[in-house]
Amino acid sequence: MLGLYGNYDVVVCGGGTSGVTAAVASARTGAKTLLIERVGQLGGQMNFSGPPGFSFAHLFNGRQEQIIAGFAEETHKRLLDEGHALPHMLVEHRSHYTFSYVDPDWWGLLVYKICREEGVELMLHSLVTEVIREGDVVKGVICEHPGGRSAVLAKVVIDCTGEGEVCYQAGAECETAPIQILEPSTVAFTADGVDWDKVVTYIHEHIDDFIFNQIYNPYSKWTDEKIRQRVMEIDDILEIGEVMGYLGFKKRATWTGEWHNKSGVGFFLMPKEGRILAHFQHSSQEDLCDCSQVRGITQVEVECRRQNMMAWRFFKKYVPGFENAYITRTCPEARIRETRRVMGDYVLKFEDIRDARKFDDVIGKSAFPTGAKHAVNGRALALEHMAVPKDMGSNDIPYRVLVVKGLENILVAGKAVSADRASHQRFLQQTIVTGQAAGVAAALCARDGITPRQLEENVSELQEILISQGAILYGTH
Ligand SMILES: Cc1cc2nc3c(=O)[nH]c(=O)nc-3n(C[C@H](O)[C@H](O)[C@H](O)COP(=O)(O)OP(=O)(O)OC[C@H]3O[C@@H](n4cnc5c(N)ncnc54)[C@H](O)[C@@H]3O)c2cc1C
């Protein structure tokens, strides 16, 4: 039987980075806010199916100007004060690939505290399965959860499910790349007990066997050779950030059948409680799967675990420093890189990012390159159609990418926002930027009795509130 769970100003569906941020921003703007999440843990790919290799990256542009703050900076600062984050790292040899490490597990704990502080109501273990619509107007959602099914009514719904699931159910126009080129998905795992001195020594002695993010060189114009020279001087593995290569071992193990050759060999560095863990998020990758469909996601879950076992045996057998290492965590579910993008009133384009375009309805910024795509060919990244924002700057993200085309009273935030394939806004910092803006916008619409589309006519209050909540909209390249 279908009961009425409640009636809210703003209902946020999905409690990943975008959803948590949207719910907090909405509540801070004065709206009665409900956050619905499928599992018991908030944080999504940040810490539940994560952690990511780097959280957060690119809060700074190539000129080392901070371009993203808001909820990302606030949580980084709070965790830094408590010893669960490291100061922003802006080292130039990583081609301005800046890292602002936060401990994902602590981020996942902190956000419950913030939700409590701000009066965000939580509805956990609840799967949004249907959208309540009157014509093109969204009125709420239906959830399945322990105890049955409920209707939840809302003045504005925000879809933060990552895959645009709610918009899709509401009939929104969505784009998905052909399955042959969809980015692969991954089950990540983390290991401790690594002898980092040995790892660094091996890198120094076999420098040509490694790849150091040279694809991002347009940011700094450093040559591969210069980066290698710099890496030769580094003793602290954290400064390298990501270890990718072991090309000699990989070649041998691929030949003997000890490496699956679905991805490159490597790992990210994850600082934690004064230690450094190795985080493997490229050791399994399954392609030709559409993870918005049950058959696709099931295949990924099974195949990635097979690849991970193979990868771990490889590391233990071949890689100096891993002799006594052990796995501390395998992610409970696959992480999905790419499925739907929901089409909005504006579609963010490759040229907008390449040209570092500015928009009147700016709600935040991004300095992440366009077009970097994972491919299942052993290289990890496909570089076609790639560009960094010009002059080492950043592009604006316009409000209209959140406003779902053809529907009223619904916004999308997080990795499914309206963009062409090259401009997919899937990185954590981008999901926080769009989440914060969607939360404030939804709350304003609920307060004023207008639709998100009507808000497009005048976004000045939205922008003022975002700035008062710490977001950066102006004053940088
Ligand atoms: C292997 C991998 C590595 C990555 N590494 C990095 C990295 O190092 N740095 C980086 O910045 N980014 C990285 N990313 C990208 C980034 O982690 C994600 O794109 C980002 O976390 C997505 O945030 P989101 O809020 O849009 O969605 P998610 O974090 O996916 O959150 C969606 C939430 O919605 C919930 N949900 C889904 N459907 C429903 C429903 N019907 N009802 C209720 N709840 C629902 C889910 O349970 C989840 O909690 C990586 C991605 C992958 C796949």
Ligand as a Chemical Component Dictionary entry (heavy atoms), coordinates in Angstrom:
data_LIG
# 
_chem_comp.id                   LIG 
_chem_comp.type                 NON-POLYMER 
_chem_comp.pdbx_formal_charge   0 
_chem_comp.three_letter_code    LIG 
# 
loop_
_chem_comp_atom.comp_id 
_chem_comp_atom.atom_id 
_chem_comp_atom.alt_atom_id 
_chem_comp_atom.type_symbol 
_chem_comp_atom.charge 
_chem_comp_atom.model_Cartn_x 
_chem_comp_atom.model_Cartn_y 
_chem_comp_atom.model_Cartn_z 
_chem_comp_atom.pdbx_ordinal 
LIG C1  C1  C 0 36.590 4.272  -10.729 1  
LIG C2  C2  C 0 36.310 5.737  -10.566 2  
LIG C3  C3  C 0 37.300 6.547  -10.060 3  
LIG C4  C4  C 0 37.067 7.904  -9.878  4  
LIG N1  N1  N 0 38.042 8.673  -9.334  5  
LIG C5  C5  C 0 37.818 9.963  -9.133  6  
LIG C6  C6  C 0 38.808 10.769 -8.556  7  
LIG O1  O1  O 0 39.873 10.274 -8.228  8  
LIG N2  N2  N 0 38.529 12.086 -8.381  9  
LIG C7  C7  C 0 37.341 12.633 -8.727  10 
LIG O2  O2  O 0 37.144 13.841 -8.527  11 
LIG N3  N3  N 0 36.377 11.890 -9.269  12 
LIG C8  C8  C 0 36.595 10.577 -9.481  13 
LIG N4  N4  N 0 35.620 9.818  -10.031 14 
LIG C9  C9  C 0 34.333 10.432 -10.362 15 
LIG C10 C10 C 0 33.503 10.751 -9.118  16 
LIG O3  O3  O 0 33.861 9.916  -8.039  17 
LIG C11 C11 C 0 31.992 10.591 -9.380  18 
LIG O4  O4  O 0 31.643 10.983 -10.657 19 
LIG C12 C12 C 0 31.211 11.440 -8.378  20 
LIG O5  O5  O 0 31.512 10.969 -7.088  21 
LIG C13 C13 C 0 29.727 11.387 -8.667  22 
LIG O6  O6  O 0 29.024 12.117 -7.692  23 
LIG P1  P1  P 0 27.448 12.195 -7.783  24 
LIG O7  O7  O 0 26.976 12.892 -6.568  25 
LIG O8  O8  O 0 27.063 12.764 -9.090  26 
LIG O9  O9  O 0 26.950 10.679 -7.808  27 
LIG P2  P2  P 0 27.214 9.477  -6.797  28 
LIG O10 O10 O 0 28.373 9.704  -5.917  29 
LIG O11 O11 O 0 27.189 8.262  -7.642  30 
LIG O12 O12 O 0 25.929 9.528  -5.869  31 
LIG C14 C14 C 0 24.678 9.064  -6.287  32 
LIG C15 C15 C 0 23.906 8.624  -5.045  33 
LIG O13 O13 O 0 22.558 8.378  -5.418  34 
LIG C16 C16 C 0 22.118 7.173  -4.832  35 
LIG N5  N5  N 0 21.056 6.665  -5.694  36 
LIG C17 C17 C 0 21.161 6.229  -6.968  37 
LIG N6  N6  N 0 19.974 5.892  -7.453  38 
LIG C18 C18 C 0 19.088 6.128  -6.469  39 
LIG C19 C19 C 0 17.671 5.987  -6.373  40 
LIG N7  N7  N 0 16.927 5.543  -7.395  41 
LIG N8  N8  N 0 17.071 6.302  -5.197  42 
LIG C20 C20 C 0 17.801 6.755  -4.142  43 
LIG N9  N9  N 0 19.134 6.931  -4.196  44 
LIG C21 C21 C 0 19.769 6.626  -5.346  45 
LIG C22 C22 C 0 23.355 6.305  -4.778  46 
LIG O14 O14 O 0 23.249 5.311  -3.792  47 
LIG C23 C23 C 0 24.450 7.330  -4.462  48 
LIG O15 O15 O 0 24.631 7.501  -3.082  49 
LIG C24 C24 C 0 35.819 8.458  -10.231 50 
LIG C25 C25 C 0 34.818 7.640  -10.747 51 
LIG C26 C26 C 0 35.061 6.289  -10.934 52 
LIG C27 C27 C 0 33.981 5.439  -11.517 53 
# 
loop_
_chem_comp_bond.comp_id 
_chem_comp_bond.atom_id_1 
_chem_comp_bond.atom_id_2 
_chem_comp_bond.value_order 
_chem_comp_bond.pdbx_ordinal 
LIG C1  C2  SING 1  
LIG C2  C3  SING 2  
LIG C2  C26 DOUB 3  
LIG C3  C4  DOUB 4  
LIG C4  N1  SING 5  
LIG C4  C24 SING 6  
LIG N1  C5  DOUB 7  
LIG C5  C6  SING 8  
LIG C5  C8  SING 9  
LIG C6  O1  DOUB 10 
LIG C6  N2  SING 11 
LIG N2  C7  SING 12 
LIG C7  O2  DOUB 13 
LIG C7  N3  SING 14 
LIG N3  C8  DOUB 15 
LIG C8  N4  SING 16 
LIG N4  C9  SING 17 
LIG N4  C24 SING 18 
LIG C9  C10 SING 19 
LIG C10 O3  SING 20 
LIG C10 C11 SING 21 
LIG C11 O4  SING 22 
LIG C11 C12 SING 23 
LIG C12 O5  SING 24 
LIG C12 C13 SING 25 
LIG C13 O6  SING 26 
LIG O6  P1  SING 27 
LIG P1  O7  DOUB 28 
LIG P1  O8  SING 29 
LIG P1  O9  SING 30 
LIG O9  P2  SING 31 
LIG P2  O10 DOUB 32 
LIG P2  O11 SING 33 
LIG P2  O12 SING 34 
LIG O12 C14 SING 35 
LIG C14 C15 SING 36 
LIG C15 O13 SING 37 
LIG C15 C23 SING 38 
LIG O13 C16 SING 39 
LIG C16 N5  SING 40 
LIG C16 C22 SING 41 
LIG N5  C17 SING 42 
LIG N5  C21 SING 43 
LIG C17 N6  DOUB 44 
LIG N6  C18 SING 45 
LIG C18 C19 SING 46 
LIG C18 C21 DOUB 47 
LIG C19 N7  SING 48 
LIG C19 N8  DOUB 49 
LIG N8  C20 SING 50 
LIG C20 N9  DOUB 51 
LIG N9  C21 SING 52 
LIG C22 O14 SING 53 
LIG C22 C23 SING 54 
LIG C23 O15 SING 55 
LIG C24 C25 DOUB 56 
LIG C25 C26 SING 57 
LIG C26 C27 SING 58 
# 
